[in-house]
């Protein structure tokens, strides 16, 4: 791993995904996430894999989640790689009525966005 990869994150890091994430990679995955919001709180993290700020915010958010004793109590967590699935990112913005930003955290209950944050404002505080 090069010096720059250590600082800015190498390609190996992009492939690593924490076990608490559920991925959104299809319209059906998105439908499941929205349907789940009628049972419990859902959080959708929209991440740009090529953006240093997005990588930093994601890493910090994941550290916050990992510091919790029980992640099941906060929300069901969904992850969207918006570069790989840009049409899904657009669909989320359109269907949920929230302007697209990156990185972005959307908190959904009963099919509606109840909270959202972008960039450095993303934290587990949005989930409460």
ZAMI-337956 format. One record per residue (C-alpha): residue number from 1; residue in three letters; x, y, z. Coordinates in nm, 4 decimals. Example, Ala and Ser with C-alpha at 12.3 -4.5 7.8 and 13.67 -1.06 7.14 Angstrom:
resi  resn  u  v  w
1  ALA  1.2300  -0.4500  0.7800
2  SER  1.3670  -0.1060  0.7140
//
This chain:
resi  resn  u  v  w
1  UNK  0.0000  0.0000  0.0000
2  UNK  0.1426  0.3369  -0.0972
3  UNK  0.1834  0.6358  0.1307
4  UNK  -0.1127  0.8122  -0.0339
5  UNK  -0.3307  0.5026  -0.0003
6  UNK  -0.2594  0.4972  0.3735
7  UNK  -0.3656  0.8594  0.4078
8  UNK  -0.6539  0.8757  0.1614
9  UNK  -0.7667  0.5141  0.1549
10  UNK  -0.6656  0.2599  -0.1023
11  UNK  -0.8721  0.0426  -0.3306
12  UNK  -0.8777  -0.2362  -0.0705
13  UNK  -1.0643  -0.0065  0.1667
14  UNK  -1.3396  0.0586  -0.0844
15  UNK  -1.4193  -0.3127  -0.0951
16  UNK  -1.4372  -0.3466  0.2849
17  UNK  -1.7895  -0.3202  0.4198
18  UNK  -1.9032  -0.3429  0.7777
19  UNK  -2.1422  -0.6217  0.8698
20  UNK  -2.4146  -0.3872  0.9948
21  UNK  -2.4781  -0.2476  0.6448
22  UNK  -2.7531  -0.3754  0.4176
23  UNK  -2.6751  -0.2791  0.0599
24  UNK  -2.9068  -0.1123  -0.1878
25  UNK  -2.8136  -0.2336  -0.5352
26  UNK  -3.1520  -0.2607  -0.7053
27  UNK  -3.4975  -0.1078  -0.7059
28  UNK  -3.6134  -0.4157  -0.5151
29  UNK  -3.3515  -0.3507  -0.2422
30  UNK  -3.4792  0.0066  -0.2188
31  UNK  -3.8407  -0.1139  -0.1976
32  UNK  -3.7444  -0.3513  0.0845
33  UNK  -3.5732  -0.0672  0.2720
34  UNK  -3.8767  0.1597  0.2386
35  UNK  -4.1135  -0.1252  0.3331
36  UNK  -3.8975  -0.1925  0.6399
37  UNK  -3.9396  0.1705  0.7449
38  UNK  -4.3012  0.0860  0.8360
39  UNK  -4.1704  -0.1656  1.0911
40  UNK  -3.8649  0.0182  1.2285
41  UNK  -3.6509  0.3214  1.1599
42  UNK  -3.4332  0.2942  0.8485
43  UNK  -3.1202  0.4935  0.7670
44  UNK  -2.9847  0.5149  0.4118
45  UNK  -2.6237  0.6288  0.3727
46  UNK  -2.5487  0.7539  0.0209
47  UNK  -2.1738  0.7360  -0.0370
48  UNK  -1.9462  0.8513  -0.3184
49  UNK  -1.6565  0.6072  -0.3330
50  UNK  -1.4364  0.8546  -0.5218
51  UNK  -1.4751  1.1445  -0.2777
52  UNK  -1.2286  1.1941  0.0068
53  UNK  -1.4851  1.3843  0.2156
54  UNK  -1.7417  1.1079  0.1700
55  UNK  -1.4853  0.8427  0.2715
56  UNK  -1.3937  1.0382  0.5824
57  UNK  -1.7566  1.0949  0.6827
58  UNK  -1.8387  0.7269  0.6246
59  UNK  -1.5409  0.6142  0.8329
60  UNK  -1.6400  0.8483  1.1185
61  UNK  -2.0053  0.7382  1.1051
62  UNK  -1.9025  0.3712  1.1113
63  UNK  -1.6826  0.4363  1.4166
64  UNK  -1.9826  0.5927  1.5913
65  UNK  -2.1977  0.2905  1.5062
66  UNK  -1.9279  0.0468  1.6209
67  UNK  -1.9041  0.2266  1.9565
68  UNK  -2.2655  0.1358  2.0336
69  UNK  -2.3413  -0.1764  2.2345
70  UNK  -2.6427  -0.2707  2.0228
71  UNK  -2.6887  -0.1297  1.6736
72  UNK  -3.0284  -0.2999  1.6350
73  UNK  -3.1879  -0.0421  1.8630
74  UNK  -3.1020  0.2627  1.6522
75  UNK  -3.2100  0.1819  1.2959
76  UNK  -3.1740  -0.0684  1.0156
77  UNK  -2.8756  0.0630  0.8209
78  UNK  -2.8615  0.0688  0.4408
79  UNK  -2.5660  0.1624  0.2210
80  UNK  -2.5793  0.2932  -0.1357
81  UNK  -2.2684  0.3301  -0.3521
82  UNK  -2.4067  0.6187  -0.5512
83  UNK  -2.1406  0.6042  -0.8212
84  UNK  -2.2192  0.2425  -0.9009
85  UNK  -2.5961  0.2916  -0.8633
86  UNK  -2.6582  0.6553  -0.9593
87  UNK  -3.0083  0.5839  -1.1010
88  UNK  -3.1067  0.4451  -0.7583
89  UNK  -2.9692  0.7554  -0.5900
90  UNK  -3.1819  0.9686  -0.8226
91  UNK  -3.4857  0.7499  -0.7506
92  UNK  -3.4363  0.7950  -0.3770
93  UNK  -3.4223  1.1733  -0.4187
94  UNK  -3.7323  1.1723  -0.6377
95  UNK  -3.9411  0.9197  -0.4412
96  UNK  -3.8561  1.0593  -0.0975
97  UNK  -3.8573  1.4256  -0.1996
98  UNK  -3.5100  1.5050  -0.0691
99  UNK  -3.2495  1.6867  -0.2785
100  UNK  -2.9492  1.4670  -0.3587
101  UNK  -2.6258  1.5339  -0.1718
102  UNK  -2.3145  1.3287  -0.1153
103  UNK  -2.2420  1.1991  0.1333
104  UNK  -2.5943  1.1943  0.2688
105  UNK  -2.7809  1.0173  0.5475
106  UNK  -3.1579  0.9826  0.5182
107  UNK  -3.3616  0.8601  0.8144
108  UNK  -3.6922  0.7080  0.7078
109  UNK  -3.9995  0.6091  0.9075
110  UNK  -4.3320  0.5029  0.7594
111  UNK  -4.2031  0.5680  0.4084
112  UNK  -4.1157  0.9331  0.4821
113  UNK  -3.7845  1.1052  0.5490
114  UNK  -3.7926  1.2296  0.9077
115  UNK  -3.4343  1.3527  0.9181
116  UNK  -3.1463  1.3991  0.6777
117  UNK  -2.7935  1.5288  0.6927
118  UNK  -2.5000  1.5673  0.4615
119  UNK  -2.1256  1.6012  0.4849
120  UNK  -1.9883  1.6696  0.8366
121  UNK  -2.3396  1.6927  0.9829
122  UNK  -2.3827  1.3154  0.9483
123  UNK  -2.3755  1.1397  1.2856
124  UNK  -2.5700  0.8856  1.4839
125  UNK  -2.7508  1.1822  1.6433
126  UNK  -2.9681  1.1977  1.3288
127  UNK  -3.1005  0.8506  1.4149
128  UNK  -3.2625  0.9536  1.7442
//
